[in-house]
Amino acid sequence: MRAVDLDVLGHVNNAVHWAAVEDELARLLPHAVSVEAECEYRVAMEPDDDVQLRSIVEGSVLRTWITGDRGPCASSVVRAQASSR
């Protein structure tokens, strides 16, 4: 986690979750041109958490989990459509 990911109260901005999902999408489904995504926030990440990103691709569906010291912080499902080229 970076200092810029935190607000003045030490809370992690939800955009951090989406940035991680977008990075995984670019890495694992690079030809996706259109996506539908949802993210579920479970437990707040704390600044000193040991945070890990886990992901799996099932066909054209990317699933991610961001886990911290207290378990899953957020999970997402991204359904992608590949380019027709």
MODELLER restraints for C-alpha pairs under 7 A, 6 or more apart:
rsr = mdl.restraints
at = mdl.atoms
rsr.add(forms.Gaussian(group=physical.xy_distance, feature=features.Distance(at['CA:5:A'], at['CA:12:A']), mean=5.69, stdev=0.5))
rsr.add(forms.Gaussian(group=physical.xy_distance, feature=features.Distance(at['CA:5:A'], at['CA:13:A']), mean=5.90, stdev=0.5))
rsr.add(forms.Gaussian(group=physical.xy_distance, feature=features.Distance(at['CA:5:A'], at['CA:16:A']), mean=6.37, stdev=0.5))
rsr.add(forms.Gaussian(group=physical.xy_distance, feature=features.Distance(at['CA:6:A'], at['CA:12:A']), mean=4.62, stdev=0.5))
rsr.add(forms.Gaussian(group=physical.xy_distance, feature=features.Distance(at['CA:6:A'], at['CA:13:A']), mean=6.03, stdev=0.5))
rsr.add(forms.Gaussian(group=physical.xy_distance, feature=features.Distance(at['CA:7:A'], at['CA:13:A']), mean=6.82, stdev=0.5))
rsr.add(forms.Gaussian(group=physical.xy_distance, feature=features.Distance(at['CA:10:A'], at['CA:47:A']), mean=6.80, stdev=0.5))
rsr.add(forms.Gaussian(group=physical.xy_distance, feature=features.Distance(at['CA:12:A'], at['CA:45:A']), mean=6.29, stdev=0.5))
rsr.add(forms.Gaussian(group=physical.xy_distance, feature=features.Distance(at['CA:21:A'], at['CA:64:A']), mean=6.83, stdev=0.5))
rsr.add(forms.Gaussian(group=physical.xy_distance, feature=features.Distance(at['CA:31:A'], at['CA:82:A']), mean=5.37, stdev=0.5))
rsr.add(forms.Gaussian(group=physical.xy_distance, feature=features.Distance(at['CA:31:A'], at['CA:83:A']), mean=5.87, stdev=0.5))
rsr.add(forms.Gaussian(group=physical.xy_distance, feature=features.Distance(at['CA:32:A'], at['CA:80:A']), mean=5.58, stdev=0.5))
rsr.add(forms.Gaussian(group=physical.xy_distance, feature=features.Distance(at['CA:32:A'], at['CA:81:A']), mean=5.41, stdev=0.5))
rsr.add(forms.Gaussian(group=physical.xy_distance, feature=features.Distance(at['CA:32:A'], at['CA:82:A']), mean=4.35, stdev=0.5))
rsr.add(forms.Gaussian(group=physical.xy_distance, feature=features.Distance(at['CA:32:A'], at['CA:83:A']), mean=6.14, stdev=0.5))
rsr.add(forms.Gaussian(group=physical.xy_distance, feature=features.Distance(at['CA:33:A'], at['CA:81:A']), mean=6.11, stdev=0.5))
rsr.add(forms.Gaussian(group=physical.xy_distance, feature=features.Distance(at['CA:33:A'], at['CA:82:A']), mean=5.76, stdev=0.5))
rsr.add(forms.Gaussian(group=physical.xy_distance, feature=features.Distance(at['CA:33:A'], at['CA:83:A']), mean=5.73, stdev=0.5))
rsr.add(forms.Gaussian(group=physical.xy_distance, feature=features.Distance(at['CA:34:A'], at['CA:80:A']), mean=5.83, stdev=0.5))
rsr.add(forms.Gaussian(group=physical.xy_distance, feature=features.Distance(at['CA:34:A'], at['CA:81:A']), mean=5.28, stdev=0.5))
rsr.add(forms.Gaussian(group=physical.xy_distance, feature=features.Distance(at['CA:35:A'], at['CA:78:A']), mean=6.45, stdev=0.5))
rsr.add(forms.Gaussian(group=physical.xy_distance, feature=features.Distance(at['CA:35:A'], at['CA:79:A']), mean=5.48, stdev=0.5))
rsr.add(forms.Gaussian(group=physical.xy_distance, feature=features.Distance(at['CA:35:A'], at['CA:80:A']), mean=4.35, stdev=0.5))
rsr.add(forms.Gaussian(group=physical.xy_distance, feature=features.Distance(at['CA:35:A'], at['CA:81:A']), mean=6.21, stdev=0.5))
rsr.add(forms.Gaussian(group=physical.xy_distance, feature=features.Distance(at['CA:36:A'], at['CA:78:A']), mean=5.70, stdev=0.5))
rsr.add(forms.Gaussian(group=physical.xy_distance, feature=features.Distance(at['CA:36:A'], at['CA:79:A']), mean=5.20, stdev=0.5))
rsr.add(forms.Gaussian(group=physical.xy_distance, feature=features.Distance(at['CA:36:A'], at['CA:80:A']), mean=6.55, stdev=0.5))
rsr.add(forms.Gaussian(group=physical.xy_distance, feature=features.Distance(at['CA:37:A'], at['CA:77:A']), mean=5.67, stdev=0.5))
rsr.add(forms.Gaussian(group=physical.xy_distance, feature=features.Distance(at['CA:37:A'], at['CA:78:A']), mean=4.30, stdev=0.5))
rsr.add(forms.Gaussian(group=physical.xy_distance, feature=features.Distance(at['CA:37:A'], at['CA:79:A']), mean=6.29, stdev=0.5))
rsr.add(forms.Gaussian(group=physical.xy_distance, feature=features.Distance(at['CA:38:A'], at['CA:76:A']), mean=5.56, stdev=0.5))
rsr.add(forms.Gaussian(group=physical.xy_distance, feature=features.Distance(at['CA:38:A'], at['CA:77:A']), mean=5.58, stdev=0.5))
rsr.add(forms.Gaussian(group=physical.xy_distance, feature=features.Distance(at['CA:38:A'], at['CA:78:A']), mean=6.66, stdev=0.5))
rsr.add(forms.Gaussian(group=physical.xy_distance, feature=features.Distance(at['CA:39:A'], at['CA:74:A']), mean=6.84, stdev=0.5))
rsr.add(forms.Gaussian(group=physical.xy_distance, feature=features.Distance(at['CA:39:A'], at['CA:75:A']), mean=5.67, stdev=0.5))
rsr.add(forms.Gaussian(group=physical.xy_distance, feature=features.Distance(at['CA:39:A'], at['CA:76:A']), mean=4.22, stdev=0.5))
rsr.add(forms.Gaussian(group=physical.xy_distance, feature=features.Distance(at['CA:39:A'], at['CA:77:A']), mean=6.66, stdev=0.5))
rsr.add(forms.Gaussian(group=physical.xy_distance, feature=features.Distance(at['CA:40:A'], at['CA:74:A']), mean=5.50, stdev=0.5))
rsr.add(forms.Gaussian(group=physical.xy_distance, feature=features.Distance(at['CA:40:A'], at['CA:75:A']), mean=5.37, stdev=0.5))
rsr.add(forms.Gaussian(group=physical.xy_distance, feature=features.Distance(at['CA:40:A'], at['CA:76:A']), mean=6.24, stdev=0.5))
rsr.add(forms.Gaussian(group=physical.xy_distance, feature=features.Distance(at['CA:41:A'], at['CA:73:A']), mean=6.13, stdev=0.5))
rsr.add(forms.Gaussian(group=physical.xy_distance, feature=features.Distance(at['CA:41:A'], at['CA:74:A']), mean=4.42, stdev=0.5))
rsr.add(forms.Gaussian(group=physical.xy_distance, feature=features.Distance(at['CA:41:A'], at['CA:75:A']), mean=6.75, stdev=0.5))
rsr.add(forms.Gaussian(group=physical.xy_distance, feature=features.Distance(at['CA:42:A'], at['CA:72:A']), mean=6.70, stdev=0.5))
rsr.add(forms.Gaussian(group=physical.xy_distance, feature=features.Distance(at['CA:42:A'], at['CA:73:A']), mean=5.02, stdev=0.5))
rsr.add(forms.Gaussian(group=physical.xy_distance, feature=features.Distance(at['CA:42:A'], at['CA:74:A']), mean=5.43, stdev=0.5))
rsr.add(forms.Gaussian(group=physical.xy_distance, feature=features.Distance(at['CA:43:A'], at['CA:72:A']), mean=6.72, stdev=0.5))
rsr.add(forms.Gaussian(group=physical.xy_distance, feature=features.Distance(at['CA:43:A'], at['CA:73:A']), mean=4.43, stdev=0.5))
rsr.add(forms.Gaussian(group=physical.xy_distance, feature=features.Distance(at['CA:44:A'], at['CA:73:A']), mean=5.92, stdev=0.5))
rsr.add(forms.Gaussian(group=physical.xy_distance, feature=features.Distance(at['CA:45:A'], at['CA:68:A']), mean=6.44, stdev=0.5))
rsr.add(forms.Gaussian(group=physical.xy_distance, feature=features.Distance(at['CA:45:A'], at['CA:73:A']), mean=6.23, stdev=0.5))
rsr.add(forms.Gaussian(group=physical.xy_distance, feature=features.Distance(at['CA:49:A'], at['CA:68:A']), mean=5.57, stdev=0.5))
rsr.add(forms.Gaussian(group=physical.xy_distance, feature=features.Distance(at['CA:49:A'], at['CA:69:A']), mean=5.57, stdev=0.5))
rsr.add(forms.Gaussian(group=physical.xy_distance, feature=features.Distance(at['CA:50:A'], at['CA:68:A']), mean=5.56, stdev=0.5))
rsr.add(forms.Gaussian(group=physical.xy_distance, feature=features.Distance(at['CA:50:A'], at['CA:69:A']), mean=6.00, stdev=0.5))
rsr.add(forms.Gaussian(group=physical.xy_distance, feature=features.Distance(at['CA:51:A'], at['CA:66:A']), mean=6.83, stdev=0.5))
rsr.add(forms.Gaussian(group=physical.xy_distance, feature=features.Distance(at['CA:51:A'], at['CA:67:A']), mean=5.59, stdev=0.5))
rsr.add(forms.Gaussian(group=physical.xy_distance, feature=features.Distance(at['CA:51:A'], at['CA:68:A']), mean=4.55, stdev=0.5))
rsr.add(forms.Gaussian(group=physical.xy_distance, feature=features.Distance(at['CA:52:A'], at['CA:66:A']), mean=5.71, stdev=0.5))
rsr.add(forms.Gaussian(group=physical.xy_distance, feature=features.Distance(at['CA:52:A'], at['CA:67:A']), mean=5.29, stdev=0.5))
rsr.add(forms.Gaussian(group=physical.xy_distance, feature=features.Distance(at['CA:52:A'], at['CA:68:A']), mean=6.57, stdev=0.5))
rsr.add(forms.Gaussian(group=physical.xy_distance, feature=features.Distance(at['CA:53:A'], at['CA:65:A']), mean=5.86, stdev=0.5))
rsr.add(forms.Gaussian(group=physical.xy_distance, feature=features.Distance(at['CA:53:A'], at['CA:66:A']), mean=4.63, stdev=0.5))
rsr.add(forms.Gaussian(group=physical.xy_distance, feature=features.Distance(at['CA:53:A'], at['CA:67:A']), mean=6.49, stdev=0.5))
rsr.add(forms.Gaussian(group=physical.xy_distance, feature=features.Distance(at['CA:54:A'], at['CA:64:A']), mean=5.60, stdev=0.5))
rsr.add(forms.Gaussian(group=physical.xy_distance, feature=features.Distance(at['CA:54:A'], at['CA:65:A']), mean=5.15, stdev=0.5))
rsr.add(forms.Gaussian(group=physical.xy_distance, feature=features.Distance(at['CA:54:A'], at['CA:66:A']), mean=6.36, stdev=0.5))
rsr.add(forms.Gaussian(group=physical.xy_distance, feature=features.Distance(at['CA:55:A'], at['CA:63:A']), mean=5.52, stdev=0.5))
rsr.add(forms.Gaussian(group=physical.xy_distance, feature=features.Distance(at['CA:55:A'], at['CA:64:A']), mean=4.24, stdev=0.5))
rsr.add(forms.Gaussian(group=physical.xy_distance, feature=features.Distance(at['CA:55:A'], at['CA:65:A']), mean=6.29, stdev=0.5))
rsr.add(forms.Gaussian(group=physical.xy_distance, feature=features.Distance(at['CA:56:A'], at['CA:62:A']), mean=5.90, stdev=0.5))
rsr.add(forms.Gaussian(group=physical.xy_distance, feature=features.Distance(at['CA:56:A'], at['CA:63:A']), mean=5.41, stdev=0.5))
rsr.add(forms.Gaussian(group=physical.xy_distance, feature=features.Distance(at['CA:56:A'], at['CA:64:A']), mean=6.62, stdev=0.5))
rsr.add(forms.Gaussian(group=physical.xy_distance, feature=features.Distance(at['CA:57:A'], at['CA:63:A']), mean=6.38, stdev=0.5))
rsr.add(forms.Gaussian(group=physical.xy_distance, feature=features.Distance(at['CA:60:A'], at['CA:79:A']), mean=6.07, stdev=0.5))
rsr.add(forms.Gaussian(group=physical.xy_distance, feature=features.Distance(at['CA:60:A'], at['CA:80:A']), mean=5.39, stdev=0.5))
rsr.add(forms.Gaussian(group=physical.xy_distance, feature=features.Distance(at['CA:60:A'], at['CA:81:A']), mean=6.90, stdev=0.5))
rsr.add(forms.Gaussian(group=physical.xy_distance, feature=features.Distance(at['CA:61:A'], at['CA:77:A']), mean=6.94, stdev=0.5))
rsr.add(forms.Gaussian(group=physical.xy_distance, feature=features.Distance(at['CA:61:A'], at['CA:78:A']), mean=5.59, stdev=0.5))
rsr.add(forms.Gaussian(group=physical.xy_distance, feature=features.Distance(at['CA:61:A'], at['CA:79:A']), mean=4.61, stdev=0.5))
rsr.add(forms.Gaussian(group=physical.xy_distance, feature=features.Distance(at['CA:61:A'], at['CA:80:A']), mean=6.18, stdev=0.5))
rsr.add(forms.Gaussian(group=physical.xy_distance, feature=features.Distance(at['CA:62:A'], at['CA:77:A']), mean=5.85, stdev=0.5))
rsr.add(forms.Gaussian(group=physical.xy_distance, feature=features.Distance(at['CA:62:A'], at['CA:78:A']), mean=5.02, stdev=0.5))
rsr.add(forms.Gaussian(group=physical.xy_distance, feature=features.Distance(at['CA:62:A'], at['CA:79:A']), mean=6.53, stdev=0.5))
rsr.add(forms.Gaussian(group=physical.xy_distance, feature=features.Distance(at['CA:63:A'], at['CA:76:A']), mean=5.60, stdev=0.5))
rsr.add(forms.Gaussian(group=physical.xy_distance, feature=features.Distance(at['CA:63:A'], at['CA:77:A']), mean=4.65, stdev=0.5))
rsr.add(forms.Gaussian(group=physical.xy_distance, feature=features.Distance(at['CA:63:A'], at['CA:78:A']), mean=6.36, stdev=0.5))
rsr.add(forms.Gaussian(group=physical.xy_distance, feature=features.Distance(at['CA:64:A'], at['CA:75:A']), mean=5.49, stdev=0.5))
rsr.add(forms.Gaussian(group=physical.xy_distance, feature=features.Distance(at['CA:64:A'], at['CA:76:A']), mean=5.19, stdev=0.5))
rsr.add(forms.Gaussian(group=physical.xy_distance, feature=features.Distance(at['CA:64:A'], at['CA:77:A']), mean=6.71, stdev=0.5))
rsr.add(forms.Gaussian(group=physical.xy_distance, feature=features.Distance(at['CA:65:A'], at['CA:72:A']), mean=6.54, stdev=0.5))
rsr.add(forms.Gaussian(group=physical.xy_distance, feature=features.Distance(at['CA:65:A'], at['CA:74:A']), mean=5.82, stdev=0.5))
rsr.add(forms.Gaussian(group=physical.xy_distance, feature=features.Distance(at['CA:65:A'], at['CA:75:A']), mean=4.37, stdev=0.5))
rsr.add(forms.Gaussian(group=physical.xy_distance, feature=features.Distance(at['CA:65:A'], at['CA:76:A']), mean=6.60, stdev=0.5))
rsr.add(forms.Gaussian(group=physical.xy_distance, feature=features.Distance(at['CA:66:A'], at['CA:72:A']), mean=5.88, stdev=0.5))
rsr.add(forms.Gaussian(group=physical.xy_distance, feature=features.Distance(at['CA:66:A'], at['CA:73:A']), mean=5.55, stdev=0.5))
rsr.add(forms.Gaussian(group=physical.xy_distance, feature=features.Distance(at['CA:66:A'], at['CA:74:A']), mean=5.30, stdev=0.5))
rsr.add(forms.Gaussian(group=physical.xy_distance, feature=features.Distance(at['CA:66:A'], at['CA:75:A']), mean=6.32, stdev=0.5))
rsr.add(forms.Gaussian(group=physical.xy_distance, feature=features.Distance(at['CA:67:A'], at['CA:73:A']), mean=5.23, stdev=0.5))
